[in-house]
Amino acid sequence: MPNLLHTGQVIIDLVMAVDKLPQTGGDVLAKSASFEAGGGFNVMAAAQRNGLPVVYLGRHGIGRFGDLAREAMQAEGIRIGIAQPAERDTGLCVAVTDESAERSFISYIGAEGELTANDLASVPVEAGDYVYVSGYSLLQVGKAQALVDWVLELPKGISVVFDPGPLVESPDEPLMQALLARIDIWTSNSVEVLRFTGASDIAQALDRLVDHLPAEVLMVVRDGPQGCWISQHGERQHVPGFKVTAVDSNGAGDAHAGVFVAGLAHGLSAVEAARRANAAAALAVTRWGPATSPGSAEVDALIREIDSV
């Protein structure tokens, strides 16, 4: 069985639910608040819960938040690849969800924003493994260059999965251009891909994305409750979503990405993996919090329920 090696950032989310966000200078009372592991943890938990062994190939801190991050990963069975904590604490994200189920983030990066070539070399990567790269990592001056250099040296038998995230806005930066040439799987939501390509719709974005990526790349673009689009070798297909009542969209895209890669690792076709990922994301939005991906049994149950109707 291959592994998923996640090179992104595990941070701690302060998750709060409100009726609406306050105006500038205003104040509102939250209906709930809790500290939860988040960031890259969400993708890793989704993959691990769906049968894909995961290694966290990132830094974690020394302090209260670092302890919470390690405890959460250990509880999920995620292996921590870099054993030694950094000499600072893990970062924090304030994640606020309003009554529309949309979420807003304010993040502070800590120890997870640092990564060296020696750190990366300390964990073996084997043929068939998946290496997950987050666009957030390219914004971290303490890790971006070392990470891209390491990815470019990976053998071809290792699949590189890239998630641009909401802060990467164009393909023009030198590090981004270098990384794009090595990507095997692109996974993003529609807003991210439209911003990245400057396109007006998903179809146009997929057409433009081809110009920046290798010919064999598999592209997956999430389209909220509508499901997702997959595209490879010029062939494009819409995979419908599952109708649910959403309460919190936080972590749904991460659930989708983790379950999709897990499906591919188990030998499913891209369409089959995308359908499972859509089911996982649908279940995730019915739950509060960031790492709300279901396990494989729950995904199976939802698909059986829909197919039996």
Steps between C-alpha positions, in 0.01 A plus 500: 500500500643843411529785745384860483778735611355840584745790483254773599429667831318357801372787713246535778160648414304705749161408354211738572141502376315833471175622350690759299844656492535833684550826317839667535536603862193299599447199724284187486452205731600157372260207539792259547879498516763228513864430417545240225790380286459643152683608187674204339366276775158501332628340178713249689213394728273453198752279322585300812131440582456365147776245512807689373795505745622856558831655601518865606816636338486841665611681812314510831566726795594485863222640717127479554398499134777263396382255765144521367619443143703192591221355713251539215731336245583213734131443572433463126793264445691757293875443520706807586796484266716770661524395862679800652276802577612845389604763754172690469135412530263382229293775338137595548202569273179670609229330293159668516189344342186710455137394455546456124754221577778707342826535693756776540859448614774702667823301526831539680781270387732351761743207493324340202627782277855365522644199316855419390655272241627279782148472644366384164784257440443335838178328389513234224265525203429185301367427153122524494481752783308827474663827607253777586613860452296798619511843340526642851849347520621708207427814705729390785851640452630250754402196292394587143834470320610185682162338436490576127861385453414172675183444298685556172745224595229242571498198264222483245341202675383733777181700438507867599163639605466880501232700679550873428280621786337844509814716524682392181370725226709442186745260332760771440725470806828313427447241774146438380611459139764248608253303710224492237726303267514212751132479603308178431169589665343846537224538760324829576162664529347708222582837657867408529535376142314800357730737686810304403417492127303826467218301338129578519375144548629154589512375140717791394716461810568134422595594144742765624642281774621251239747762377677502837499130587651177360297322232414204724371703797167409661301811591224503760297817559235504772177685427336511841169309529508440124782247545824527304656497157783269400715543192788306350637458146248757379203295621278675753220362716265639762448278805178604679491583870269375774211711630531575874422783741828680568583647841876561465714496184825510698715201398271370224753561224769331707274199552446486126873515423599239757230252402570550129868412540408205723270373227773522237743323734251214529490462124175681422453692178500879520119505462449241775742682732327831426159358586629375835662839559171676422322279751763572765477875444119486519515324836770739624286811448227355723738514799662780693877535502800467269596128490150361443574255221313173539667162493468253213201318656296823517593587142393153387169536686412832337582371153288187558213716626507721191540207260203319654258786438 
